[in-house]
Amino acid sequence: NTGLLGAFITTIVASISWQLVASAFPIAFLNNPATYILLRWCLFLESTGICAGAWVIASIHRQISGFQRDEVYIGTAESRSKMDMTDQSARINVGPGHIVKLPNFAES
């Protein structure tokens, strides 16, 4: 009795009805001035990126987790060079020609 099924049906019918009309009568649909205005508005919103769900989720996750910029954790390139904190790539034996042994795998 939550009305969820009614919400699903309404959403599906409302979203598909416009697609069916547009596919049946494409010229009439595109010649409608209201369609042009809605299309321009949607393209504007899409170009801003404000409707992208990933940005919203990432912002919420950042606030909850307390993430900060990389400079807080590892410092800037200038501060790392002053403290002689170079990358120790010679110690890392990965890449072409270096097979990494995965844990929990038997050697053959």
N, C-alpha and C positions, 0 to 999 in steps of 0.2 A: 504493500500500500504506500510505497514511497513515491510513485509516479515516475520512476526511472524508465520503465518501459515506454510510457507515453512520451517522455523526453527524447528517447532514442528514435522512436518512430517519427516524431515531429522533425527532429534534426535531419534524419535521412530523407524524408519526403521533401523538406524545404531545400536541401542542398541538391537533390537530384532533379527536382522539377525545373530549375533554371537550366540545368545541363540538357535536359530533354528538349526544352523549348529552343535553346540555342542550336542544338543539333538538327532539329526538324526545320527551323526557319532561320538559317544563319544570317542572311542578308537583312531580313526584317529586324532581327535581334541586334545586329551591329549598327543599323541605321537609327536606332532609338537614341535620342539625346541623353536620356537618363543612363543608359548603358555606358555611353562615352564618358560621362561625368564620373560614374562609379569606377570605371576602369582607370581613369586618370588618378582618382583618389587612391585606389588600391596600389597602383604602381608607385605613387609617391610614398605611401606607407611602407611598401616593400623596399624602396631605395633607402629609407632611413635606417632600416634594420631593427626598428623598435618592436616589431612583431615577432622577431625570431625568438623562439622559445628557449633555445640554448643559452642566449645571453641572460635571460631572466633566471633560469635555473643556476647558471654559473655565478651570478651575482648573489643569489640567496645562499648558495653553498659557500661562497667566499666569506660572507658575513657570519655564517654559523661556524665555520672552521677557523676563522681568524687568519686567513692567508694574508701574506704581505708580499711586496715586490721582492724580486730576487736579490736586489741590492741589500736588503735587510739581512738576509741569510748569508750570502757569500761576498758581499761588498761589490763596489764598482771595479771596473778594470783598472782604473788608476790606483785605487787603494790596494788591490791585489798585487800590482807590480811594485809598489813601494815596499810592501812586506815580503817580497820575493815568494809569493804563493803561486808559482807556475803549476800548470797541469803536469802530472807525472805520467805521461802517456807511455813511457818505456816500461812501467810496471804492469800495464794492462796488456795481457796476452790474449787479445781477441781480435777478430778480423780475418782477412783471407789467410788461410794456411794455419790458423790456430783453432783447433776444435775445442769447444768448451764442453766439459763433462757436466751433464745434467744430473741433478740429484735423483736418487731412487731408480736409476737405470743400471742394469747389470752390464759389465764390460764383456765384450765378445772376444 
